[in-house]
């Protein structure tokens, strides 16, 4: 998911530099959403792993 966020960010920056500001801004917005979604999923799975690790022992 972070790979997709990076791809959208790079494409958005290239489009912005070429003068396609509206489409470039949309791509950067999608990249932001994907980045924060990936971070949220990482934190959720990290908490689940810690809780599951405590339950076993």
Backbone torsions as a table, in degrees:
resi	resn	phi	psi	omega
1	UNK	NA	-36.6	176.8
2	UNK	-66.8	-30.9	177.2
3	UNK	-63.8	-43.1	177.6
4	UNK	-64.4	-39.5	178.5
5	UNK	-61.9	-41.4	179.2
6	UNK	-66.3	-39.7	178.2
7	UNK	-63.2	-46.3	179.3
8	UNK	-62.9	-37.7	179.7
9	UNK	-64.7	-46.1	-178.6
10	UNK	-64.8	-45.0	179.3
11	UNK	-62.4	-41.2	179.1
12	UNK	-63.1	-41.1	178.8
13	UNK	-67.2	-38.9	178.0
14	UNK	-65.4	-44.8	178.9
15	UNK	-63.1	-39.2	177.6
16	UNK	-63.4	-39.8	179.9
17	UNK	-68.7	-29.3	179.9
18	UNK	-85.1	-3.4	175.9
19	UNK	104.2	1.6	177.7
20	UNK	-95.2	71.0	-172.9
21	UNK	-65.0	-39.2	-178.2
22	UNK	-65.8	-48.5	179.8
23	UNK	-69.1	-40.0	178.4
24	UNK	-62.3	-40.5	177.6
25	UNK	-64.6	-36.8	177.7
26	UNK	-65.4	-42.0	179.0
27	UNK	-64.4	-40.7	178.0
28	UNK	-66.4	-37.2	176.5
29	UNK	-63.4	-41.8	176.9
30	UNK	-64.1	-39.1	178.7
31	UNK	-62.4	-40.5	177.9
32	UNK	-62.6	-44.8	-179.8
33	UNK	-62.2	-46.1	179.9
34	UNK	-63.8	-38.6	179.7
35	UNK	-63.6	-49.4	-178.3
36	UNK	-69.3	-31.2	175.0
37	UNK	-65.7	-41.0	178.3
38	UNK	-65.4	-41.1	178.5
39	UNK	-65.4	-42.2	179.3
40	UNK	-63.3	-43.8	178.2
41	UNK	-64.1	-38.2	177.9
42	UNK	-61.6	-46.0	-179.7
43	UNK	-64.6	-42.2	179.4
44	UNK	-61.9	-47.2	-179.3
45	UNK	-68.7	-31.3	176.1
46	UNK	-65.4	-44.1	177.8
47	UNK	-64.5	-42.2	178.1
48	UNK	-62.4	-38.8	179.0
49	UNK	-66.1	-40.8	179.2
50	UNK	-66.3	-43.6	-179.9
51	UNK	-66.4	-41.5	179.7
52	UNK	-67.8	-34.8	178.5
53	UNK	-65.9	-36.9	178.1
54	UNK	-71.9	-32.9	-176.7
55	UNK	-70.5	-30.5	-177.5
56	UNK	-72.7	-41.3	-175.5
57	UNK	-83.3	NA	NA
